[in-house]
Amino acid sequence: LAGGILALLLWVIKLFAARKQSTTARPTPAGSQNTGAIPLGTPRARPVVPTADTTAVVSSTWAVARSIPSPPSREPAYKSRWIPCGESVDVAGMSIPNGMLYVGLSLPTAQGRQEPALINPNLPVSRQPVDISQRQMQYWPSYSEISPDARRAYLQWLSTGRTDQSADIGYVFLFFYGLERRALIDLESISGAQEEVQSIVTEVRRLLSLYSGSGSFCRYGTTFVNYLTIDELLKNSNDLDSSPDGERRSYELPLKLRIALGTFAAAKKPVPAAWALRWALSDPNIVCRTAVVRCKDEFERLFYHRYTDQNGEGLLLPQNNKKLQLTYRPASSAFLGTQLSKALGDIPDIVAVTGPLTGPLKKLQKVV
């Protein structure tokens, strides 16, 4: 019995040794991972002992292997730039002359949104020409949000020098938004920027002469110009002997006329016939008959005669404790909720005491 057990044990040992030898000699299948095991019988590599010649190489190799890879060098991201007056820029294959606009990828507003007037050259633009007289945009448009057709129409209008009077007024406003930002934000912190401000004033006046059919644009454009040139208006307010310039009839009395009438009131001087005529033609509270427009020259001669006959040297306006102030609410949605104001010194606000039922307007209406 003992001999049998011993023979069985020897057989098991031989079988185990044969399987282990078979596993060690088995070739690694193609594509399988290397486990890193060192086969039996392979001589071990001797450890590297650093010497004066090898220390620098070893330490350098270690530093490269363990450091965080540096990001690839890149040029600073192109954000946006103001294209100055007189400079041209190409967008979507169209050359836009005379600048005065923002071009780039990003220009945030105070609210963190994209500047509506920014022309992003990466946004899609229709390839076919678009009828610029057709309305393509909603109220308060933004270049980044309008359709490719609308962008095409806007760029077409810009490429023709901003002179096509058939263009939808929305494109004029979109361009105007950029002028507001440039004058009211960028140039506010730049000393000696008066020359550029004057170029913006000149451009807005040019647009007002072309797009006078839009009451909304006339109101925003005129008030914007007044806000930028208020010092000039105040300086000329003392020149009350010259004949006043005519202004487009609006829903409110023009600022230049309000300054002049307030100055007459403060000085307790009568309003001359020339200024009274301009007042009558500009005040929305005065009803003007058809003959005023159709027979302009005859009406003016008759007005001078009747005004002098009824009021002598002119109307004396009552003084008012409320002082004249210029307020401007920008058209661009980038200024949403913003109201800009400038005090005009001690000039009384004559509008506050010349409502439709007050004495001065009643007398003026009788002359008309």
Disulfide bonds with the S-S distance in Angstrom:
none
